[in-house]
Each structure stands twice: as C-alpha cells, then as structure tokens.
Amino acid sequence: MNEEEGYYIGVDVGTGSVRAGLFSRQGKLMVHDTHEIKTWTNDEIQEGSYEQSSDDIWSAVCFVIKSITKGFDPLLVRGIGFDATCSLVVVDNEGQSVTVSPSLDPKRNIILWKDHRAIKEANDINRLEHPVVRFVGGCVSPEMEPPKLLWLKRHLLKESWSKAGHFFDL
C-alpha cells in the first residue's frame, strides 16, 4: 500500500436510519448505503415517547459497513468515524439490553432524543436552579439525559433503573 492509497468510513446513526459512506483520501464519496432503524412509539401508554433498540442499531451499522466495503480491500481502510443522535441507551453490567419502555419489551433499551416523556422531570430539575444548569444554557430540556434518567428512576425503578449497569449517550 502506498501513501496515496486508503479509504475512510463515515457512519451516521440518525433518527430513522444508519448511513455510511466510503471516502477516498481526497474526500471523494466512493460508495454509500442506508439501513432503516425501527422506532417504537408508546403514545397509548406515554404520549410523546419514542424508543429504539441498540441491538437493531448495531445490526444496521454492521450491515451498511459490510455493504460499502464489499469489493474494497479492508486493509486499505485507514479510519472510521461515527456520529449519532443524543439518545439514552441502557444496558446491564454484561452489556445486555435493559428496557426503558412501559411496555417492558426488553429489546427497547433506547429513549430516543426526541422523546418527551420526561417533561415533568425536566421542570423539576429546572426548579432546583442548580448552578450546573448554567452550563447547558440555563435550563435542561426533556430531550437531555438527566430528565430521562430521573424518569426511569421514578417510573421503572424495579424494571429498569435497578437492573441498569451502564447508561450511554448514543
């Protein structure tokens, strides 16, 4: 492999799909692919709630990367970059999914960024007028992680909060 050879992969985990592109060193898009992500709504249980599965997202990531690298020498991939939504992922200490859903479906372990189930919790946090809130623009939004975490603790203490080993920002 000479200095001029090589490719870079960019992966975008968006709200409704995972997109990936394979780029030359000069930034030319060589090939791209998209794979949809399943989103569940729970409006019948909790209005404005949106949930996803980290297993589903990981499968979509693997699918698009395999798709875009088909026919290219994997030894020429020099780097890979990811970006994603600001969504809350919950897993146990072994990395297995922990439900975030009032439906208790174990596959649903992500509260999507646009989920507004934690409006009351955001308001409760904002009423505290804690100095740390200045660092996030003066108030927290229900789309941020702290209100979502507080919602889980209040509403799914036994089913989710007590089983969680790790909370991740997607």
Backbone as numpy.savetxt, mean C-alpha at the origin, in Angstrom:
# Nx Ny Nz CAx CAy CAz Cx Cy Cz
29.16 -7.51 -20.18 28.29 -6.33 -20.18 29.20 -5.10 -20.18
29.00 -4.21 -21.14 29.79 -3.00 -21.15 29.06 -1.88 -20.42
29.75 -0.77 -20.23 29.24 0.36 -19.46 27.91 0.90 -19.97
27.67 0.80 -21.28 26.47 1.38 -21.88 25.24 0.48 -21.76
25.45 -0.78 -21.44 24.33 -1.70 -21.35 23.66 -1.59 -19.98
22.44 -1.99 -19.93 21.75 -2.04 -18.65 20.37 -1.44 -18.73
19.51 -1.92 -17.86 18.12 -1.48 -17.81 17.74 -1.18 -16.37
16.70 -0.40 -16.23 16.17 -0.04 -14.92 14.67 -0.28 -14.93
14.17 -0.75 -13.79 12.75 -1.04 -13.66 12.13 -0.01 -12.72
11.01 0.54 -13.12 10.21 1.41 -12.25 8.87 0.75 -12.00
8.47 0.68 -10.73 7.20 0.06 -10.36 6.36 1.08 -9.59
5.12 1.25 -10.03 4.18 2.16 -9.35 3.00 1.33 -8.86
2.87 1.25 -7.52 1.70 0.59 -6.93 0.68 1.69 -6.69
-0.31 1.75 -7.57 -1.32 2.79 -7.49 -2.57 2.31 -6.79
-3.60 3.14 -6.85 -4.85 2.83 -6.18 -5.55 1.63 -6.80
-5.53 1.52 -8.13 -6.28 0.46 -8.79 -5.46 -0.53 -9.57
-4.15 -0.28 -9.67 -3.31 -1.19 -10.44 -1.85 -1.02 -10.06
-1.06 -2.03 -10.48 0.39 -1.95 -10.40 0.89 -1.78 -11.83
1.74 -0.78 -12.03 2.32 -0.51 -13.33 3.84 -0.63 -13.23
4.45 -1.16 -14.26 5.91 -1.26 -14.28 6.42 -0.96 -15.67
7.61 -0.37 -15.69 8.26 -0.08 -16.96 9.72 -0.49 -16.90
10.24 -0.91 -18.03 11.66 -1.23 -18.18 12.27 -0.13 -19.02
13.29 0.52 -18.49 13.88 1.70 -19.13 15.35 1.45 -19.46
15.78 2.04 -20.58 17.19 2.00 -20.94 17.95 2.96 -20.04
19.28 2.90 -20.09 20.11 3.83 -19.32 19.86 5.27 -19.73
19.42 5.47 -20.96 19.14 6.81 -21.46 17.72 7.28 -21.10
16.94 6.44 -20.43 15.60 6.81 -20.01 14.50 6.46 -21.00
14.83 5.74 -22.04 13.82 5.34 -23.02 13.00 4.18 -22.45
11.67 4.31 -22.51 10.79 3.24 -22.09 10.85 2.12 -23.13
11.32 0.96 -22.68 11.45 -0.18 -23.58 10.15 -0.99 -23.65
9.54 -1.22 -22.48 8.31 -2.01 -22.40 7.63 -1.68 -21.07
6.31 -1.81 -21.05 5.58 -1.57 -19.80 4.39 -2.51 -19.72
3.87 -2.68 -18.51 2.68 -3.50 -18.32 1.94 -3.01 -17.08
0.68 -3.40 -17.00 -0.21 -3.02 -15.90 -1.00 -4.24 -15.46
-1.23 -4.33 -14.16 -2.06 -5.41 -13.63 -2.97 -4.82 -12.56
-4.27 -5.08 -12.68 -5.23 -4.50 -11.75 -5.08 -5.08 -10.34
-5.50 -4.27 -9.36 -5.53 -4.66 -7.95 -7.00 -4.68 -7.52
-7.38 -5.69 -6.76 -8.75 -5.77 -6.26 -8.90 -4.81 -5.07
-10.02 -4.09 -5.07 -10.38 -3.21 -3.95 -11.77 -3.60 -3.48
-11.89 -3.76 -2.17 -13.19 -4.05 -1.56 -13.70 -2.78 -0.90
-15.00 -2.59 -0.97 -15.64 -1.52 -0.21 -16.54 -2.16 0.83
-16.73 -1.46 1.93 -17.57 -1.95 3.01 -18.65 -0.94 3.34
-19.18 -0.26 2.34 -20.16 0.79 2.62 -21.35 0.29 3.43
-21.69 -0.99 3.26 -22.80 -1.54 4.02 -22.46 -1.66 5.50
-21.17 -1.76 5.81 -20.72 -1.87 7.21 -20.19 -0.53 7.71
-19.36 0.11 6.89 -18.69 1.35 7.26 -18.56 2.22 6.01
-19.33 3.28 5.92 -19.31 4.13 4.73 -17.93 4.72 4.50
-17.52 4.75 3.25 -16.24 5.35 2.87 -15.04 4.48 3.17
-15.23 3.17 3.24 -14.09 2.29 3.53 -13.65 1.55 2.27
-12.33 1.42 2.15 -11.72 0.76 1.00 -10.58 -0.11 1.51
-10.58 -1.37 1.10 -9.58 -2.32 1.58 -8.96 -3.08 0.41
-7.70 -3.48 0.63 -6.98 -4.27 -0.36 -6.22 -5.38 0.34
-5.54 -6.19 -0.46 -4.76 -7.32 0.04 -3.29 -7.15 -0.35
-2.39 -7.26 0.62 -0.97 -7.15 0.29 -0.52 -8.35 -0.54
-1.14 -9.51 -0.33 -0.80 -10.67 -1.18 -1.19 -10.42 -2.63
-2.36 -9.81 -2.84 -2.82 -9.48 -4.19 -1.87 -8.47 -4.84
-1.45 -7.47 -4.07 -0.54 -6.46 -4.61 0.81 -7.08 -4.95
1.33 -7.92 -4.07 2.62 -8.55 -4.34 2.54 -9.44 -5.59
1.45 -10.17 -5.74 1.26 -10.98 -6.95 1.24 -10.11 -8.20
0.57 -8.96 -8.12 0.52 -8.04 -9.25 1.91 -7.48 -9.57
2.69 -7.16 -8.53 4.06 -6.67 -8.73 4.89 -7.74 -9.45
4.83 -8.97 -8.96 5.59 -10.06 -9.59 5.16 -10.26 -11.04
3.84 -10.20 -11.28 3.32 -10.38 -12.63 3.90 -9.35 -13.60
3.83 -8.06 -13.24 4.28 -7.02 -14.18 5.79 -7.06 -14.37
6.54 -7.37 -13.32 8.00 -7.44 -13.48 8.38 -8.61 -14.39
7.76 -9.76 -14.18 8.03 -10.90 -15.07 7.64 -10.56 -16.51
6.53 -9.89 -16.66 6.04 -9.54 -17.99 7.01 -8.61 -18.72
7.47 -7.56 -18.04 8.32 -6.58 -18.73 9.75 -7.04 -18.94
10.19 -8.03 -18.17 11.57 -8.50 -18.33 11.68 -9.70 -19.26
10.54 -10.21 -19.72 10.56 -11.35 -20.65 11.31 -10.94 -21.91
12.31 -11.74 -22.27 13.10 -11.46 -23.46 14.30 -10.56 -23.21
14.47 -10.09 -21.98 15.63 -9.26 -21.63 16.52 -10.04 -20.67
17.80 -9.85 -20.77 18.75 -10.53 -19.90 18.63 -9.96 -18.48
18.23 -10.78 -17.50 18.07 -10.27 -16.13 19.37 -9.74 -15.53
20.50 -10.19 -16.03 21.78 -9.69 -15.53 22.03 -8.23 -15.94
21.25 -7.74 -16.90 21.40 -6.36 -17.34 20.51 -5.38 -16.57
19.69 -5.89 -15.66 18.88 -5.00 -14.83 19.79 -4.43 -13.74
19.98 -3.13 -13.78 20.91 -2.45 -12.86 20.24 -1.91 -11.61
18.93 -1.72 -11.66 18.25 -1.16 -10.50 16.75 -1.25 -10.64
16.09 -1.13 -9.49 14.63 -1.15 -9.47 14.15 -0.12 -8.46
13.13 0.63 -8.84 12.57 1.64 -7.94 11.08 1.42 -7.78
10.60 1.70 -6.56 9.18 1.53 -6.25 8.60 2.84 -5.74
7.34 3.06 -6.03 6.56 4.06 -5.31 5.18 3.45 -5.10
4.49 3.98 -4.10 3.18 3.40 -3.77 2.33 4.44 -3.08
1.07 4.06 -2.92 0.13 4.91 -2.20 0.46 4.92 -0.72
-0.11 5.83 0.01 0.07 5.91 1.45 -1.08 5.15 2.11
-0.98 3.82 2.10 -2.02 2.96 2.65 -1.45 2.15 3.80
-2.28 1.79 4.76 -1.85 1.07 5.95 -1.94 -0.44 5.73
-0.80 -1.13 5.90 -0.72 -2.58 5.76 -0.51 -3.18 7.15
-1.25 -4.25 7.46 -1.13 -4.90 8.77 -0.80 -6.37 8.58
0.29 -6.81 9.23 0.68 -8.22 9.22 1.05 -8.64 10.64
1.09 -9.96 10.87 1.50 -10.45 12.18 3.02 -10.59 12.23
3.54 -11.16 13.30 4.99 -11.28 13.46 5.64 -12.20 12.43
4.86 -13.06 11.79 5.38 -13.95 10.75 5.18 -13.37 9.36
4.63 -12.17 9.28 4.40 -11.54 7.99 3.11 -11.95 7.31
2.23 -12.63 8.05 0.95 -13.05 7.50 -0.09 -11.95 7.66
-1.02 -11.90 6.74 -2.06 -10.87 6.74 -2.88 -10.89 8.03
-3.19 -9.69 8.52 -4.10 -9.50 9.64 -5.23 -8.62 9.13
-6.45 -9.05 9.32 -7.60 -8.32 8.78 -7.69 -6.90 9.33
-8.13 -5.99 8.47 -8.45 -4.61 8.87 -9.92 -4.35 8.62
-10.64 -5.42 8.29 -12.01 -5.28 7.80 -13.06 -5.68 8.83
-14.12 -4.90 8.94 -15.26 -5.33 9.76 -15.86 -6.65 9.26
-15.59 -7.01 8.01 -16.06 -8.30 7.47 -15.24 -9.46 8.04
-14.07 -9.14 8.62 -13.12 -10.10 9.19 -12.47 -11.00 8.14
-12.57 -10.63 6.88 -11.91 -11.37 5.80 -10.40 -11.24 5.99
-9.69 -12.35 6.21 -8.25 -12.27 6.48 -7.41 -11.77 5.31
-7.95 -11.84 4.09 -7.19 -11.33 2.94 -7.10 -9.81 2.95
-8.08 -9.16 3.55 -8.17 -7.70 3.53 -7.31 -7.12 4.65
-6.04 -6.89 4.34 -5.12 -6.40 5.37 -4.56 -5.01 5.07
-5.18 -4.31 4.14 -4.75 -2.94 3.81 -5.96 -2.01 3.91
-5.79 -0.92 4.65 -6.75 0.18 4.60 -6.21 1.15 3.57
-6.92 1.30 2.47 -6.47 2.13 1.36 -6.39 3.60 1.77
-5.53 4.34 1.15 -5.29 5.75 1.49 -6.58 6.57 1.52
-7.49 6.30 0.57 -8.69 7.13 0.45 -9.81 6.72 1.39
-9.56 5.74 2.24 -10.54 5.25 3.21 -10.79 6.32 4.27
-12.05 6.58 4.55 -12.43 7.64 5.51 -13.17 7.10 6.73
-12.93 5.85 7.08 -13.59 5.29 8.26 -13.12 5.95 9.55
-11.96 6.59 9.53 -11.36 7.13 10.75 -11.55 8.64 10.91
-12.66 9.18 10.41 -12.91 10.62 10.55 -13.00 11.01 12.02
-13.74 10.25 12.82 -13.86 10.56 14.25 -12.49 10.51 14.93
-11.69 9.51 14.59 -10.37 9.36 15.19 -9.45 10.52 14.79
-9.54 10.97 13.54 -8.75 12.14 13.11 -9.17 13.37 13.91
-10.47 13.56 14.07 -10.96 14.70 14.85 -10.51 14.61 16.31
-10.55 13.41 16.87 -10.10 13.23 18.26 -8.61 13.57 18.40
-7.80 13.15 17.47 -6.36 13.47 17.51 -6.15 14.97 17.36
-6.86 15.59 16.44 -6.71 17.03 16.22 -7.13 17.85 17.45
-8.13 17.39 18.17 -8.58 18.09 19.39 -7.51 18.12 20.47
-6.58 17.18 20.43 -5.50 17.14 21.42 -4.54 18.32 21.28
-4.49 18.90 20.07 -3.58 20.03 19.78 -2.14 19.71 20.18
-1.73 18.49 19.92 -0.37 18.05 20.23 0.62 18.75 19.30
1.78 19.17 19.84 2.77 19.89 19.01 3.24 19.10 17.78
3.25 17.78 17.84 3.74 17.00 16.71 2.86 17.18 15.48
1.60 17.56 15.66 0.69 17.75 14.54 1.14 18.91 13.65
1.92 19.82 14.19 2.46 20.93 13.36 3.28 20.40 12.20
3.91 19.23 12.39 4.78 18.68 11.35 4.01 18.06 10.19
2.70 17.94 10.33 1.88 17.38 9.24 0.87 18.40 8.76
1.21 19.67 8.88 0.35 20.73 8.36 -0.66 21.28 9.34
-0.54 20.92 10.61 -1.41 21.49 11.62 -2.61 20.64 11.99
-2.91 19.63 11.18 -3.99 18.70 11.53 -3.77 17.40 10.78
-4.29 16.31 11.36 -4.21 15.03 10.67 -5.48 14.81 9.87
-5.33 14.07 8.81 -6.43 13.70 7.92 -6.81 12.25 8.21
-8.05 11.87 7.98 -8.41 10.45 8.13 -7.67 9.55 7.14
-7.03 10.15 6.14 -6.25 9.37 5.18 -4.85 9.05 5.69
-4.45 9.63 6.80 -3.13 9.38 7.39 -3.19 8.14 8.27
-2.00 7.60 8.59 -1.93 6.36 9.35 -2.40 6.47 10.81
-2.04 7.51 11.59 -2.44 7.53 13.01 -3.95 7.39 13.25
-4.82 8.10 12.51 -6.25 7.87 12.73 -6.69 6.45 12.38
-6.10 5.87 11.34 -6.45 4.51 10.95 -6.03 3.52 12.03
-4.84 3.73 12.60 -4.38 2.87 13.68 -5.31 2.97 14.90
-5.69 4.19 15.23 -6.60 4.38 16.35 -7.95 3.73 16.08
-8.43 3.80 14.84 -9.68 3.15 14.47 -9.57 1.64 14.68
-8.46 1.04 14.23 -8.28 -0.40 14.42 -8.30 -0.77 15.90
-7.61 0.03 16.71 -7.57 -0.26 18.14 -8.96 -0.16 18.77
-9.74 0.80 18.35 -11.07 1.00 18.91 -12.11 -0.01 18.40
-12.01 -0.40 17.14 -13.08 -1.18 16.52 -12.75 -2.65 16.26
-11.48 -2.97 16.14 -11.08 -4.36 15.88 -9.95 -4.76 16.83
-10.12 -4.46 18.10 -9.08 -4.72 19.10 -8.68 -6.19 19.12
-9.65 -7.06 19.26 -9.36 -8.49 19.35 -8.99 -9.09 17.99
-9.71 -8.71 16.94 -9.55 -9.32 15.62 -8.31 -8.83 14.87
-7.84 -7.64 15.15 -6.75 -7.06 14.37 -5.64 -6.50 15.24
-5.97 -5.53 16.04 -4.96 -4.80 16.82 -4.10 -5.75 17.65
-4.72 -6.67 18.37 -3.97 -7.55 19.26 -3.16 -8.61 18.51
-3.49 -8.86 17.24 -2.76 -9.86 16.43 -1.66 -9.23 15.58
-1.67 -7.93 15.47 -0.72 -7.23 14.59 0.69 -7.32 15.15
1.62 -7.62 14.28 3.03 -7.61 14.64 3.74 -6.42 14.03
3.23 -5.99 12.87 3.86 -4.88 12.14 2.78 -4.08 11.41
2.98 -2.78 11.39 2.16 -1.87 10.60 3.10 -1.21 9.60
2.74 -1.25 8.33 3.57 -0.68 7.27 2.79 0.37 6.50
3.52 1.33 5.98 2.96 2.28 5.05 3.30 1.80 3.65
2.29 1.50 2.86 2.52 1.00 1.51 3.04 2.11 0.62
